[in-house]
Amino acid sequence: MTVVTEFWELNRNEQRAHFGNMSYPFPPVTIESRRLGKPKNICSISEAAEYLLMKWPIHEGQKLKAARQCCFDALDGKASAADARSAFVEAAKEAHIFVDYVKSGK
């Protein structure tokens, strides 16, 4: 049984109790939230995992599945925060919610 499967079998309170204290921060990834397309910064593995499972705008996708697994692997110590962040960015691109701010040279 994978960590993702185990997570889905827990109720929401059990999910937060099990993973809630493990934030594992990473540099912010900005996505469009479901609230009128307002930007949202995702700043940790646990936040990314919760968003991928509970609030993701699409329900299927190869990169979504990979990002979920990578985040849970990272929470288990089997992948790095950088790997989880990269997988999250790719899933956000797949869902067309990744916000890529191009910084001007001002």
C-alpha positions in Angstrom: 0.0 0.0 0.0 1.4 3.4 -0.9 1.5 6.4 1.3 -1.0 8.1 -1.0 -3.5 5.2 -0.6 -3.0 5.3 3.2 -3.6 9.0 3.2 -6.9 8.7 1.3 -8.1 6.1 3.9 -7.7 8.5 6.7 -10.4 11.0 7.5 -9.5 14.7 7.3 -8.8 15.1 11.0 -6.5 12.0 11.0 -4.8 13.4 7.9 -4.0 16.7 9.6 -2.9 14.9 12.8 -0.6 12.6 10.9 0.9 15.1 8.5 0.0 18.5 9.9 3.1 19.0 12.0 5.5 18.2 9.2 5.6 21.3 7.0 9.0 20.9 5.3 9.2 24.4 3.8 10.4 25.1 0.3 10.6 28.3 -1.9 7.0 29.5 -2.7 5.2 28.3 -5.8 2.5 30.6 -7.0 -0.7 29.1 -8.4 -4.1 30.4 -9.3 -6.5 29.5 -6.5 -10.1 28.5 -7.0 -11.2 31.8 -5.5 -11.7 33.9 -8.6 -8.3 33.1 -9.9 -6.5 34.8 -7.1 -2.9 33.8 -6.7 -1.9 31.5 -3.8 1.6 30.7 -2.6 2.3 27.1 -1.7 5.3 27.1 0.6 5.8 23.6 2.0 5.5 19.9 1.2 2.5 19.4 3.5 0.7 22.4 2.0 1.4 21.1 -1.5 0.2 17.6 -0.6 -3.0 18.9 1.0 -3.7 21.2 -2.0 -3.0 18.3 -4.5 -5.5 16.1 -2.7 -8.2 18.4 -1.5 -8.3 21.4 -3.8 -6.7 20.5 -7.1 -8.8 21.7 -10.1 -8.4 18.5 -12.1 -8.9 14.9 -10.8 -6.6 13.0 -13.1 -3.3 13.6 -14.8 0.1 11.9 -15.0 1.9 14.8 -13.4 -0.7 15.1 -10.7 -0.3 11.5 -9.7 3.5 11.8 -9.7 3.4 15.0 -7.6 1.1 13.4 -5.0 3.4 10.4 -4.7 6.5 12.6 -4.6 5.1 14.8 -1.9 4.2 11.8 0.3 7.6 10.3 -0.4 9.1 13.5 0.8 7.0 13.5 3.9 8.3 9.9 4.5 11.9 11.0 4.0 12.2 9.2 0.7 12.4 12.3 -1.5 13.7 15.8 -1.0 11.7 19.0 -0.6 13.2 20.2 -3.9 11.9 17.1 -5.7 8.4 17.6 -4.2 8.5 21.3 -5.2 9.5 20.4 -8.8 6.8 17.8 -9.1 4.2 20.2 -7.7 5.3 22.9 -10.3 4.9 20.3 -13.1 1.5 19.3 -11.9 0.5 23.0 -11.7 1.6 23.5 -15.3 -0.4 20.4 -16.3 -3.5 21.9 -14.6 -2.8 25.3 -16.2 -2.7 27.0 -12.8 1.0 27.7 -12.5 1.7 31.5 -12.2 5.1 32.3 -13.8 6.1 35.8 -12.7 8.7 37.1 -15.1 10.8 39.6 -13.1 11.7 42.7 -14.9 15.2 44.1 -14.7 14.2 47.3 -13.0 
